[in-house]
């Protein structure tokens, strides 16, 4: 958008345009300011913070003041601010996606592609996998590599603030799609293994190691939650022989999962656990996404806030956390850049963790953009069939 000089003759605000953007890009100095006095003693990320000078809320307040005749055009430093763009189309385009790991057109769960995916997942070490997942997660969430033009379109400097705002709905939906698709693909890696029980136990152990790296090394709670969802899916958790083999062959991994990772995940969801701000790259936003986009199912069972004993307290915790998270986009970006400093991505490994690739792998080139509810329902049946084939249910 071009620069619009303020005119004293204009007495009312021009109507917002769907395609207009904020004129001035948000710079580093516009990042939210951290109020050190308000940090909790444990350094957790759920704390009260002072809003930065360019926060969305402050701009709304200045607009309200303008509507009272103080500054009708909301001019700052001689520049007019316009409404952010309301996105209505997903960032994922699986039908146009091209990958060296799959042909231009493919069927759902094509054997040759699944075999290559399994090989790559077996070859990459857990820490490297966690770094690739974090890189992809943070790009989708607009924590990393957010250009000034994208900032102008969003009206804010980070996706962490955008996902809390009304016009951030498409980003919320994309993150839910990514979460569900990632968990499903990782579950397929286990359920599609027709080898020995010990081999499947080894795959479970690998996922547990990746989850631990995402949690502790990378501070990526979004990726951590997706891997944990794969492990906790009923079709995976019911494989008693496989989990028994895990406890026998990979005892340390089984203990890590049962005694540390699962309780931590539950505490995050229940609002009883927070994440250290200094080491978090992607905070735990899944409860917020589920609250704001209730129509999109991401799993079975009731959420913590849907139980009588937890209810309101859990909801209020996550809403309060969202207010804080919205102001910390710059810190999450800095933490991510620090964790990925010197990291050399492996193109084929990164492909595995791209949502477009995963959608094509699971639903094929034709089905990847079908109705979401229909896609999820169909694949729920596929996962159940694979699970029952590995360990038939006891009648």
C-alpha positions as CSV (number, residue, x, y, z in Angstrom):
1,X,0.0,0.0,0.0
2,X,1.2,3.5,-0.7
3,X,1.8,6.2,1.9
4,X,-1.3,8.3,2.6
5,X,-0.7,11.8,3.9
6,X,-3.0,12.9,6.7
7,X,-5.5,15.5,5.7
8,X,-7.2,17.9,8.1
9,X,-10.2,18.0,5.9
10,X,-11.0,14.3,6.3
11,X,-13.5,13.9,9.2
12,X,-14.1,10.1,9.2
13,X,-12.2,6.9,8.8
14,X,-12.2,5.3,5.3
15,X,-13.9,1.8,5.2
16,X,-11.5,-1.0,5.8
17,X,-10.5,-3.1,2.7
18,X,-10.2,-6.9,2.7
19,X,-7.0,-6.5,0.6
20,X,-5.4,-3.6,2.4
21,X,-2.5,-4.0,4.7
22,X,-0.7,-2.1,7.5
23,X,1.5,0.4,5.8
24,X,4.5,0.3,8.1
25,X,6.2,-3.1,8.8
26,X,6.7,-4.0,12.4
27,X,10.4,-3.8,13.3
28,X,12.4,-5.5,16.1
29,X,11.7,-2.5,18.3
30,X,8.0,-3.2,17.9
31,X,8.3,-6.6,19.7
32,X,6.3,-6.8,22.9
33,X,8.2,-5.4,25.9
34,X,8.8,-7.9,28.7
35,X,7.9,-6.6,32.2
36,X,10.5,-8.1,34.4
37,X,8.6,-7.2,37.6
38,X,5.7,-9.4,36.5
39,X,7.7,-12.6,35.8
40,X,6.8,-15.4,38.1
41,X,9.5,-16.7,40.4
42,X,9.9,-20.0,38.5
43,X,10.4,-18.2,35.2
44,X,7.3,-19.8,33.7
45,X,5.8,-18.5,30.4
46,X,2.4,-17.9,31.9
47,X,3.0,-14.5,33.5
48,X,1.5,-11.0,33.3
49,X,3.4,-8.8,30.8
50,X,3.1,-5.2,29.6
51,X,2.0,-4.8,26.1
52,X,4.4,-3.6,23.5
53,X,4.0,-0.3,21.7
54,X,2.6,-1.9,18.5
55,X,0.3,-4.5,20.0
56,X,-3.0,-5.0,18.3
57,X,-4.9,-4.0,21.5
58,X,-3.2,-0.7,21.7
59,X,-3.9,0.1,18.1
60,X,-7.6,-0.7,18.7
61,X,-7.6,1.7,21.7
62,X,-6.1,4.4,19.6
63,X,-8.7,3.8,16.9
64,X,-11.4,4.1,19.5
65,X,-9.9,7.4,20.6
66,X,-9.9,8.4,16.9
67,X,-13.6,7.7,16.6
68,X,-14.3,10.2,19.4
69,X,-12.7,12.9,17.2
70,X,-9.2,12.9,18.6
71,X,-7.5,11.3,15.6
72,X,-10.1,10.1,13.0
73,X,-7.6,8.5,10.6
74,X,-5.5,6.8,13.2
75,X,-2.4,8.5,11.9
76,X,0.9,7.7,13.5
77,X,4.1,9.5,12.4
78,X,2.2,10.7,9.3
79,X,1.2,7.1,8.2
80,X,-2.3,5.7,8.1
81,X,-2.9,2.2,9.4
82,X,-5.3,0.0,7.5
83,X,-7.2,-3.1,8.5
84,X,-5.3,-6.5,8.3
85,X,-6.2,-9.0,5.7
86,X,-8.7,-11.7,6.7
87,X,-7.4,-14.9,5.3
88,X,-10.0,-17.5,4.3
89,X,-7.8,-20.0,2.4
90,X,-5.5,-22.6,3.9
91,X,-1.8,-22.3,3.6
92,X,-1.7,-26.0,2.7
93,X,-2.1,-26.9,-1.0
94,X,-1.6,-30.6,-1.2
95,X,-3.0,-30.9,-4.7
96,X,-0.3,-28.6,-6.1
97,X,2.4,-30.0,-3.9
98,X,5.4,-31.6,-5.6
99,X,7.9,-33.8,-3.7
100,X,10.9,-35.9,-4.7
101,X,9.5,-38.6,-2.5
102,X,6.3,-39.1,-4.4
103,X,4.9,-38.9,-8.0
104,X,2.7,-36.1,-9.2
105,X,-0.3,-38.3,-8.5
106,X,-0.5,-40.9,-5.7
107,X,-3.0,-43.1,-4.0
108,X,-3.6,-43.1,-0.2
109,X,-0.9,-44.9,1.7
110,X,1.0,-46.0,-1.4
111,X,3.3,-48.8,-0.4
112,X,6.5,-47.5,-2.1
113,X,6.1,-44.1,-0.4
114,X,5.4,-45.6,3.0
115,X,8.5,-47.8,2.7
116,X,10.7,-44.7,2.0
117,X,9.1,-42.8,4.9
118,X,9.8,-45.7,7.2
119,X,13.4,-45.9,6.0
120,X,14.0,-42.2,6.6
121,X,12.4,-42.2,10.0
122,X,14.6,-45.2,11.0
123,X,17.8,-43.5,9.7
124,X,17.4,-40.0,11.3
125,X,18.3,-39.7,15.0
126,X,15.7,-38.3,17.4
127,X,17.3,-34.9,18.0
128,X,17.6,-34.3,14.3
129,X,14.0,-35.3,13.7
130,X,12.9,-32.9,16.5
131,X,14.8,-30.1,14.9
132,X,13.2,-30.7,11.5
133,X,9.7,-30.9,13.2
134,X,10.4,-27.6,15.1
135,X,11.5,-25.8,12.0
136,X,8.4,-26.8,10.1
137,X,6.1,-26.1,13.0
138,X,7.5,-22.6,13.6
139,X,7.2,-21.7,9.9
140,X,3.6,-22.8,9.8
141,X,2.8,-20.9,13.0
142,X,4.6,-17.8,11.7
143,X,7.1,-17.7,14.5
144,X,10.0,-18.1,12.1
145,X,10.7,-16.3,8.8
146,X,7.9,-13.9,8.9
147,X,8.5,-11.2,6.3
148,X,7.5,-7.5,6.7
149,X,4.8,-8.0,4.0
150,X,3.3,-10.9,6.0
151,X,3.4,-8.8,9.2
152,X,1.5,-6.1,7.4
153,X,-1.1,-8.6,6.2
154,X,-1.5,-10.0,9.7
155,X,-1.6,-6.6,11.4
156,X,0.8,-8.0,14.0
157,X,4.4,-9.2,14.2
158,X,3.9,-12.9,15.0
159,X,1.6,-15.8,14.5
160,X,1.4,-16.2,18.3
161,X,-0.6,-13.0,18.5
162,X,-2.6,-13.6,15.3
163,X,-4.0,-16.9,16.5
164,X,-5.6,-15.2,19.5
165,X,-7.5,-12.7,17.2
166,X,-10.7,-13.0,15.3
167,X,-9.0,-12.7,11.9
168,X,-6.5,-15.4,12.9
169,X,-9.1,-18.2,12.4
170,X,-7.4,-19.6,9.3
171,X,-4.1,-19.9,11.1
172,X,-5.8,-21.7,14.0
173,X,-7.5,-24.1,11.5
174,X,-4.2,-24.7,9.7
175,X,-2.4,-25.5,13.0
176,X,-5.2,-28.0,14.0
177,X,-4.9,-29.6,10.6
178,X,-1.1,-29.9,11.0
179,X,-1.5,-31.3,14.5
180,X,-4.0,-34.0,13.5
181,X,-2.1,-34.9,10.3
182,X,1.3,-35.2,12.0
183,X,-0.1,-37.5,14.8
184,X,-1.9,-39.7,12.2
185,X,1.2,-40.1,10.0
186,X,3.3,-41.1,13.0
187,X,0.6,-43.6,14.1
188,X,0.6,-45.1,10.6
189,X,4.3,-45.6,10.9
190,X,3.7,-47.9,13.9
191,X,0.4,-49.5,12.7
192,X,1.7,-50.1,9.2
193,X,4.6,-52.2,10.5
194,X,3.7,-55.8,9.7
195,X,7.0,-57.1,11.1
196,X,7.6,-58.5,14.5
197,X,6.3,-57.2,17.8
198,X,9.8,-56.2,18.7
199,X,10.1,-54.2,15.6
200,X,7.0,-52.2,16.4
201,X,8.2,-51.7,20.0
202,X,11.3,-50.2,18.5
203,X,9.2,-47.7,16.5
204,X,7.3,-46.8,19.7
205,X,10.6,-46.2,21.4
206,X,11.8,-44.0,18.6
207,X,8.6,-41.8,18.9
208,X,9.1,-41.6,22.6
209,X,12.7,-40.4,22.1
210,X,11.5,-37.8,19.5
211,X,8.8,-36.6,22.0
212,X,11.4,-36.2,24.7
213,X,13.7,-34.2,22.4
214,X,10.8,-31.9,21.4
215,X,9.9,-31.3,25.0
216,X,13.3,-30.9,26.6
217,X,15.9,-30.0,23.9
218,X,13.7,-28.0,21.5
219,X,11.0,-26.6,23.9
220,X,8.5,-27.2,21.1
221,X,5.2,-28.0,23.0
222,X,3.2,-28.1,19.8
223,X,5.3,-30.8,18.2
224,X,5.6,-32.6,21.5
225,X,1.8,-32.7,21.8
226,X,1.4,-34.1,18.2
227,X,3.9,-37.0,18.9
228,X,2.2,-37.7,22.2
229,X,-1.2,-37.8,20.5
230,X,0.1,-40.4,18.1
231,X,1.3,-42.6,21.0
232,X,-2.0,-42.1,22.9
233,X,-4.4,-42.8,20.0
234,X,-6.6,-45.7,21.0
235,X,-5.5,-47.7,18.0
236,X,-1.9,-47.5,19.2
237,X,-2.4,-47.6,22.9
238,X,-4.5,-50.9,22.7
239,X,-1.5,-52.9,21.3
240,X,-0.8,-54.7,24.5
241,X,1.8,-57.1,23.1
242,X,3.7,-54.2,21.5
243,X,3.8,-52.1,24.7
244,X,4.8,-55.2,26.7
245,X,7.7,-55.7,24.3
246,X,8.6,-52.0,24.7
247,X,8.8,-52.5,28.5
248,X,11.0,-55.5,28.1
249,X,13.3,-54.3,25.3
250,X,13.4,-50.6,25.9
251,X,12.8,-50.3,29.6
252,X,14.2,-46.8,30.0
253,X,12.0,-45.5,27.2
254,X,8.9,-47.1,28.7
255,X,9.6,-45.5,32.1
256,X,10.3,-42.1,30.5
257,X,7.0,-42.3,28.7
258,X,4.9,-43.5,31.7
259,X,6.5,-41.5,34.5
260,X,7.5,-38.3,32.8
261,X,6.1,-37.6,29.4
262,X,2.5,-38.6,29.9
263,X,2.1,-36.9,33.3
264,X,3.7,-33.7,31.8
265,X,1.3,-33.8,28.9
266,X,-1.7,-34.2,31.1
267,X,-0.5,-31.4,33.4
268,X,-0.1,-29.1,30.4
269,X,-3.7,-29.8,29.3
270,X,-5.1,-29.4,32.8
271,X,-3.4,-26.1,33.3
272,X,-1.2,-27.4,36.2
273,X,2.1,-27.1,34.3
274,X,3.8,-24.2,32.5
275,X,6.8,-24.0,30.3
276,X,10.0,-22.1,31.0
277,X,10.0,-18.9,28.9
278,X,13.8,-19.0,28.4
279,X,13.7,-22.4,26.6
280,X,10.3,-22.4,24.8
281,X,10.2,-22.2,21.0
282,X,6.5,-23.0,20.5
283,X,4.2,-22.8,23.5
284,X,1.3,-25.2,24.3
285,X,-1.5,-23.5,22.3
286,X,-3.5,-26.6,21.5
287,X,-6.1,-26.1,24.3
288,X,-6.6,-22.5,23.0
289,X,-7.1,-23.8,19.5
290,X,-9.6,-26.4,20.6
291,X,-11.5,-23.8,22.7
292,X,-11.7,-21.2,19.9
293,X,-12.4,-23.7,17.1
294,X,-14.6,-26.2,18.9
295,X,-16.2,-27.5,15.7
296,X,-12.8,-29.0,14.6
297,X,-12.3,-32.3,16.4
298,X,-8.7,-33.3,17.1
299,X,-9.2,-36.4,19.1
300,X,-11.6,-38.6,21.1
301,X,-12.8,-38.0,24.7
302,X,-13.7,-35.0,26.7
303,X,-11.3,-32.0,27.1
304,X,-10.2,-31.2,30.6
305,X,-12.5,-28.1,30.7
306,X,-15.5,-30.3,29.9
307,X,-15.4,-32.0,33.3
308,X,-17.4,-30.6,36.2
309,X,-14.5,-30.6,38.6
310,X,-12.0,-28.8,36.4
311,X,-14.2,-26.8,34.0
312,X,-14.0,-23.0,34.4
313,X,-10.6,-23.0,36.1
314,X,-8.9,-24.8,33.2
315,X,-10.6,-22.6,30.6
316,X,-9.5,-19.4,32.5
317,X,-5.9,-20.7,32.8
318,X,-5.6,-21.3,29.0
319,X,-7.3,-18.0,28.1
320,X,-4.9,-16.2,30.5
321,X,-2.0,-18.1,29.0
322,X,-3.1,-17.0,25.5
323,X,-3.0,-13.3,26.5
324,X,0.6,-13.8,27.6
325,X,1.7,-15.9,24.6
326,X,0.3,-13.3,22.2
327,X,2.9,-10.8,23.5
328,X,5.9,-13.1,23.4
329,X,6.3,-13.8,19.6
330,X,9.7,-12.1,19.5
331,X,11.0,-14.2,22.4
332,X,9.8,-17.5,20.8
333,X,11.4,-16.5,17.5
334,X,14.7,-15.7,19.3
335,X,14.6,-19.0,21.2
336,X,13.9,-20.9,18.0
337,X,16.7,-19.3,16.1
338,X,19.0,-20.1,18.9
339,X,18.0,-23.8,19.0
340,X,18.4,-24.1,15.2
341,X,21.6,-22.1,15.0
342,X,24.0,-23.9,12.7
343,X,21.4,-26.6,11.9
344,X,21.7,-28.0,8.4
345,X,18.4,-29.4,7.3
346,X,18.1,-32.6,5.3
347,X,15.6,-32.0,2.5
348,X,14.2,-35.5,2.4
349,X,13.8,-35.6,6.2
350,X,12.1,-32.2,6.2
351,X,9.7,-33.4,3.6
352,X,8.4,-36.1,6.0
353,X,7.3,-33.4,8.4
354,X,5.6,-31.0,6.0
355,X,1.8,-31.0,6.2
356,X,1.3,-31.0,2.5
357,X,3.4,-34.2,2.2
358,X,1.6,-35.8,5.0
359,X,-1.8,-35.0,3.6
360,X,-0.8,-36.5,0.2
361,X,0.6,-39.6,1.9
362,X,-2.5,-40.2,4.0
363,X,-5.3,-39.3,1.6
364,X,-3.7,-39.3,-1.9
365,X,-3.5,-36.6,-4.5
366,X,-7.3,-36.7,-5.1
367,X,-8.5,-37.1,-1.5
368,X,-6.2,-34.7,0.3
369,X,-8.5,-31.6,-0.2
370,X,-11.8,-33.3,0.4
371,X,-14.0,-32.3,3.3
372,X,-12.0,-32.4,6.5
373,X,-14.6,-34.2,8.7
374,X,-15.0,-36.9,6.0
375,X,-11.2,-37.4,5.6
376,X,-10.8,-37.8,9.4
377,X,-13.7,-40.2,9.7
378,X,-12.4,-42.4,6.9
379,X,-8.9,-42.5,8.3
380,X,-10.2,-43.3,11.8
381,X,-11.6,-46.5,10.2
382,X,-8.3,-47.2,8.5
383,X,-6.3,-46.9,11.7
384,X,-8.8,-49.2,13.5
385,X,-8.5,-51.8,10.8
386,X,-4.7,-51.7,10.8
387,X,-4.7,-52.0,14.6
388,X,-7.1,-54.9,14.7
389,X,-5.1,-56.7,12.0
390,X,-1.9,-56.5,14.1
391,X,-3.5,-57.6,17.4
392,X,-7.1,-58.9,16.9
393,X,-9.5,-57.8,19.6
394,X,-10.3,-60.5,22.2
395,X,-13.9,-61.6,21.8
